Amino acid sequence: MNTEKLGALWEQLLQDPSAIWAQLQTQFQAMSTRLGGSDASAELVVLLAGAFILGFLFCHVQGKAKR
């Protein structure tokens, strides 16, 4: 994105914040509808969430064992 577009977005944000929010929502909707069956985004999110939970539990158990 070039500086002119960023400047225009900044001016629009200062004048009407709800317009930017509406643009963000339409962009998100467009991005979310483009996800196909061959996309692995959902699987990656699930794997990362599972890894985070397991890591948290491991650290929690290790912390309790040291006390």
PASEBA-1860 file (N, C-alpha, C; in nm, 3 decimals):
! residues 67
1> MNTEKLGA> 0.086/-0.117/0.000/0.000/0.000/0.000/0.090/0.123/0.000 ~ 0.060/0.217/-0.085/0.145/0.335/-0.094/0.103/0.442/0.007 ~ 0.185/0.544/0.017/0.162/0.646/0.118/0.037/0.730/0.089 ~ 0.002/0.747/-0.037/-0.119/0.823/-0.069/-0.242/0.751/-0.018 ~ -0.246/0.619/-0.039/-0.361/0.541/0.008/-0.367/0.541/0.160 ~ -0.251/0.527/0.225/-0.249/0.531/0.371/-0.294/0.667/0.424 ~ -0.251/0.772/0.358/-0.294/0.905/0.398/-0.443/0.925/0.383 ~ -0.498/0.875/0.272/-0.642/0.885/0.250/-0.719/0.804/0.355
9> LWEQLLQD> -0.669/0.685/0.387/-0.736/0.604/0.489/-0.730/0.671/0.626 ~ -0.616/0.733/0.657/-0.601/0.802/0.784/-0.699/0.919/0.793 ~ -0.710/0.996/0.688/-0.805/1.108/0.687/-0.949/1.059/0.702 ~ -0.980/0.949/0.633/-1.114/0.893/0.644/-1.140/0.842/0.785 ~ -1.039/0.783/0.846/-1.054/0.733/0.982/-1.080/0.847/1.079 ~ -1.010/0.958/1.061/-1.030/1.072/1.148/-1.168/1.133/1.131 ~ -1.220/1.132/1.008/-1.349/1.194/0.982/-1.465/1.103/1.020 ~ -1.456/0.974/0.984/-1.567/0.882/1.008/-1.514/0.742/1.040
17> PSAIWAQL> -1.490/0.713/1.168/-1.435/0.582/1.205/-1.526/0.464/1.167 ~ -1.656/0.485/1.164/-1.746/0.374/1.132/-1.732/0.330/0.986 ~ -1.691/0.421/0.899/-1.672/0.384/0.758/-1.556/0.287/0.743 ~ -1.448/0.310/0.817/-1.334/0.219/0.813/-1.376/0.083/0.868 ~ -1.453/0.083/0.977/-1.499/-0.044/1.034/-1.583/-0.120/0.933 ~ -1.667/-0.053/0.860/-1.749/-0.119/0.758/-1.662/-0.176/0.647 ~ -1.558/-0.103/0.607/-1.467/-0.153/0.505/-1.391/-0.276/0.555 ~ -1.349/-0.273/0.680/-1.280/-0.389/0.737/-1.371/-0.511/0.740
25> QTQFQAMS> -1.496/-0.491/0.775/-1.591/-0.602/0.778/-1.614/-0.660/0.640 ~ -1.626/-0.575/0.539/-1.647/-0.627/0.404/-1.523/-0.699/0.354 ~ -1.404/-0.648/0.387/-1.281/-0.717/0.349/-1.270/-0.852/0.417 ~ -1.306/-0.858/0.546/-1.301/-0.984/0.618/-1.399/-1.084/0.559 ~ -1.518/-1.037/0.526/-1.617/-1.126/0.465/-1.567/-1.179/0.331 ~ -1.504/-1.092/0.252/-1.451/-1.135/0.123/-1.339/-1.237/0.141 ~ -1.254/-1.215/0.240/-1.145/-1.309/0.265/-1.197/-1.442/0.317 ~ -1.298/-1.438/0.404/-1.346/-1.562/0.463/-1.426/-1.645/0.364
33> TRLGGSDA> -1.484/-1.584/0.263/-1.559/-1.662/0.165/-1.468/-1.723/0.060 ~ -1.343/-1.675/0.050/-1.251/-1.730/-0.048/-1.181/-1.857/-0.002 ~ -1.199/-1.893/0.124/-1.132/-2.012/0.174/-1.194/-2.135/0.110 ~ -1.111/-2.216/0.050/-1.161/-2.336/-0.016/-1.136/-2.460/0.066 ~ -1.176/-2.575/0.014/-1.156/-2.701/0.084/-1.010/-2.741/0.090 ~ -0.928/-2.687/0.000/-0.787/-2.724/-0.001/-0.704/-2.637/0.092 ~ -0.767/-2.539/0.154/-0.695/-2.450/0.245/-0.682/-2.517/0.382 ~ -0.567/-2.507/0.440/-0.540/-2.573/0.568/-0.541/-2.475/0.684
41> SAELVVLL> -0.604/-2.360/0.669/-0.602/-2.259/0.774/-0.668/-2.308/0.902 ~ -0.785/-2.369/0.889/-0.856/-2.416/1.009/-0.775/-2.522/1.081 ~ -0.714/-2.612/1.006/-0.634/-2.717/1.070/-0.514/-2.658/1.143 ~ -0.451/-2.557/1.082/-0.338/-2.492/1.147/-0.379/-2.422/1.276 ~ -0.492/-2.356/1.273/-0.540/-2.288/1.392/-0.568/-2.388/1.503 ~ -0.631/-2.501/1.468/-0.660/-2.603/1.568/-0.530/-2.662/1.624 ~ -0.434/-2.690/1.538/-0.306/-2.743/1.584/-0.232/-2.645/1.674 ~ -0.231/-2.517/1.638/-0.165/-2.418/1.721/-0.235/-2.401/1.856
49> AGAFILGF> -0.366/-2.402/1.855/-0.440/-2.392/1.981/-0.412/-2.513/2.069 ~ -0.411/-2.632/2.010/-0.380/-2.752/2.087/-0.239/-2.749/2.144 ~ -0.144/-2.704/2.064/-0.006/-2.695/2.111/0.006/-2.593/2.225 ~ -0.065/-2.483/2.214/-0.062/-2.382/2.320/-0.120/-2.439/2.449 ~ -0.232/-2.508/2.440/-0.295/-2.565/2.559/-0.205/-2.671/2.622 ~ -0.149/-2.758/2.540/-0.060/-2.861/2.594/0.065/-2.800/2.657 ~ 0.121/-2.699/2.594/0.237/-2.631/2.650/0.206/-2.563/2.782 ~ 0.089/-2.499/2.789/0.047/-2.435/2.913/0.030/-2.538/3.024
57> LFCHVQGK> -0.035/-2.651/2.992/-0.055/-2.754/3.093/0.079/-2.813/3.138 ~ 0.170/-2.835/3.045/0.301/-2.888/3.080/0.375/-2.794/3.174 ~ 0.375/-2.665/3.141/0.444/-2.567/3.226/0.376/-2.556/3.362 ~ 0.245/-2.565/3.365/0.170/-2.557/3.490/0.204/-2.677/3.578 ~ 0.208/-2.797/3.521/0.242/-2.917/3.597/0.386/-2.911/3.645 ~ 0.477/-2.866/3.560/0.617/-2.854/3.600/0.634/-2.751/3.712 ~ 0.560/-2.644/3.705/0.567/-2.542/3.810/0.517/-2.593/3.943 ~ 0.412/-2.675/3.942/0.360/-2.731/4.066/0.453/-2.837/4.123
65> AKR> 0.521/-2.910/4.035/0.612/-3.016/4.082/0.734/-2.957/4.151 ~ 0.776/-2.837/4.114/0.896/-2.775/4.172/0.869/-2.713/4.308 ~ 0.745/-2.689/4.344/0.713/-2.624/4.470/0.723/-2.716/4.586
END
